[in-house]
């Protein structure tokens, strides 16, 4: 079962969570609370995750490629996770209204809009275009 919370199929790199050295990829399929997942899920968490071992003892956040538009990104840019901004580590796009990017011009955004850094130096950012259940939508 993948449902609306199924995100990113295939070889998916992981970070954080309870991973240990050597844990690099999600282990699919995995069973969680009676459901079989063949993709990363947001079940029980606010960002995509997966188990990294057959015994389901360790888990990690899925390193999913998120394309961006607008901001000061360049064509082909994608979010670079994780990143630290103002002392907080982010593993997913962050809300524009509650926490705008640095030096952002007064771009008007209707509805829920999220952004991320697109380079390791934190010089560029973009508006996230995330994969969600049912298709692609702004985060």
N, C-alpha and C positions, 0 to 999 in steps of 0.2 A: 504494500500500500504506500503510495506516495502522497496523494492528496494535494491540497493547496500548499502544504508546507514542504513539498519536495523541491529541492533546489540543486542544480549542478550535478549532472551525471558524469561518469567516467573517472579517470584518475584525478583525484582532488587532493591537493596538498593541505596540510593542517598546521596549526600553530596554537600555542597556549593550552588552556584547559588543563587536563592532567597528563599531557604528553610527556614522554621522557626522551632522552637522546636516542635517536634511531627511529622514532615514530615520525614518518614523513607523509604517509598517505592514509586516506580513509579506508576502512575495511568494509567492503560491501559484499553481499547484503548483510544487514544487521537487524536483529530483533530488539524492539524497545516497547515496553508496555503493551505487548500483544500484537504489535504491528511490525511488518517486515518493510524495511527501507532499502531502496537501491540508489538513493540519492541523499544528499545532506538534508537535514530537516531543521525547522525552527521549533519543533514540538518541545514545549517546556522551557524554551529560552527565547530571547529576543534577537538572536542572530544564528545563522546556519552553523550546525555542528554535526559531527559523526563520531562513531567509535573507531578507534585505530587498531584494535586487536580483536582476535576471534572470540575471546572470552568476555568481551564487553566490560573490561575493567578500566580501560583508559579511553578518554575522548579528547577531541580537539575542535577548535573552530575551523571551519572550512575557509580556505584561502580562495575565494571566488573572484573571478575577474569581473569588475564592474566598469562598464564604459561610462564616459562622461561627455557632457556637452557644455557649452557656455563657459562662464568663469574666465580664467586666463589660461586654460588648458590649450594644448596644441592637438591637431588631428592625430588620432590613434592613442591618445592618452587613456590610461585606466587608473583606477584607484590603487594606491600603494598601502596595503595593510600589513601589519598594524602600524599606526603612527601615533606619536605623542604630540599633543597640542595643549598649551597652557597647563601642563602637568598631568593631563589625563590621557591614558592610552585608549585609542579607538581601534576597534576591530570591524567596524562597519561605518557606513555613511552617517553623518550627524545632521541634526535638524538645523536648517538655515536660520529660522526665526529665533530660536532659543540660544544658538551658538554660531553666529556668522563667521565666515572665514576671515583671516586677517586682511586688512586693506581692501576689502570687497567694496566695489562701487555700489551705488544704490540700485542694483538690478531689482526690478519688481518681480516677485514670484507669487503667483496665486496658488492656493492650496498647499499641500504638504510637499516641501522641497528639501532635499538633503544634499550634502556636498562631502567631498573628500579631497585630500592632497593627492596629487598625481606625480610627484617627484619626491625623492628621498630627502632633499634639502628643504622641503616645505615652501618652495617658491611659487608653485602653481597649484591651482585647485579647479575643480569642475563640478557641475551639477550631475548627480548620480542618475544613471539610467539602469536600474536594477532588474534582474530577472525575478519575477514573482509568480506565484501559482496562477496559471491561466495566461501568461504572456509577459511582455516587457512593459514596464511602467516606470514613471519617476518614483523614486523611493518615498 
